[in-house]
Amino acid sequence: MARLSDLIIQHPDVTSFEDLERLVAHAAESGIMHIEFDVKPDYRDTPKKWEWKLETVFARGLKYD
């Protein structure tokens, strides 16, 4: 299991919600089975329904792109 906060901390080069979506998709493809949304992403482009968007991206994996 991965925590969203850990992914964000480990990847300081991620500077937008769109970049975060790609990172979450990559995490899913790399074998992570569960992700915990323990923090709200603090990016200017973070949408109101950010959890739903990240859940969808995680379920799809890299098929997101």
C-alpha positions as CSV (number, residue, x, y, z in Angstrom):
1,M,0.0,0.0,0.0
2,A,1.2,3.5,-0.8
3,R,0.2,6.8,0.8
4,L,-0.4,9.8,-1.4
5,S,1.7,12.0,0.9
6,D,4.7,9.6,0.5
7,L,4.4,9.7,-3.3
8,I,4.3,13.5,-3.2
9,I,7.3,13.8,-0.9
10,Q,9.3,11.3,-2.9
11,H,8.7,13.2,-6.2
12,P,9.3,16.9,-5.6
13,D,9.4,17.4,-9.4
14,V,5.6,16.9,-9.5
15,T,4.3,20.4,-9.5
16,S,0.7,20.0,-10.9
17,F,-2.3,17.8,-10.4
18,E,-1.9,16.5,-13.9
19,D,1.7,15.4,-13.1
20,L,0.3,13.8,-9.9
21,E,-2.2,11.8,-12.0
22,R,0.6,10.4,-14.1
23,L,2.5,9.5,-11.0
24,V,-0.5,7.7,-9.4
25,A,-1.0,5.9,-12.7
26,H,2.6,4.8,-12.7
27,A,2.3,3.6,-9.1
28,A,-0.6,1.4,-10.1
29,E,1.3,-0.1,-13.0
30,S,4.3,-0.8,-10.9
31,G,2.4,-3.2,-8.7
32,I,1.0,-1.1,-5.9
33,M,-2.4,-2.6,-5.0
34,H,-3.9,0.1,-2.8
35,I,-3.4,3.8,-2.3
36,E,-4.4,5.9,0.7
37,F,-5.4,9.5,0.1
38,D,-4.1,10.8,3.4
39,V,-3.6,14.4,2.2
40,K,-5.2,16.8,-0.2
41,P,-2.8,17.7,-3.0
42,D,-1.8,21.3,-2.7
43,Y,-1.5,22.3,-6.4
44,R,-3.1,25.2,-8.0
45,D,-5.0,23.0,-10.5
46,T,-6.3,20.4,-7.9
47,P,-10.0,19.9,-8.7
48,K,-12.8,19.8,-6.1
49,K,-13.4,16.0,-6.8
50,W,-9.7,15.2,-6.7
51,E,-10.1,11.9,-4.8
52,W,-12.5,10.6,-7.4
53,K,-10.1,11.6,-10.2
54,L,-7.1,9.9,-8.6
55,E,-9.1,6.7,-7.8
56,T,-10.1,6.5,-11.5
57,V,-6.5,7.1,-12.6
58,F,-5.2,4.5,-10.1
59,A,-7.7,1.9,-11.4
60,R,-6.7,2.5,-15.0
61,G,-3.0,2.6,-14.4
62,L,-0.9,3.9,-17.3
63,K,-3.9,3.5,-19.7
64,Y,-4.7,7.0,-18.4
65,D,-2.5,8.6,-21.1
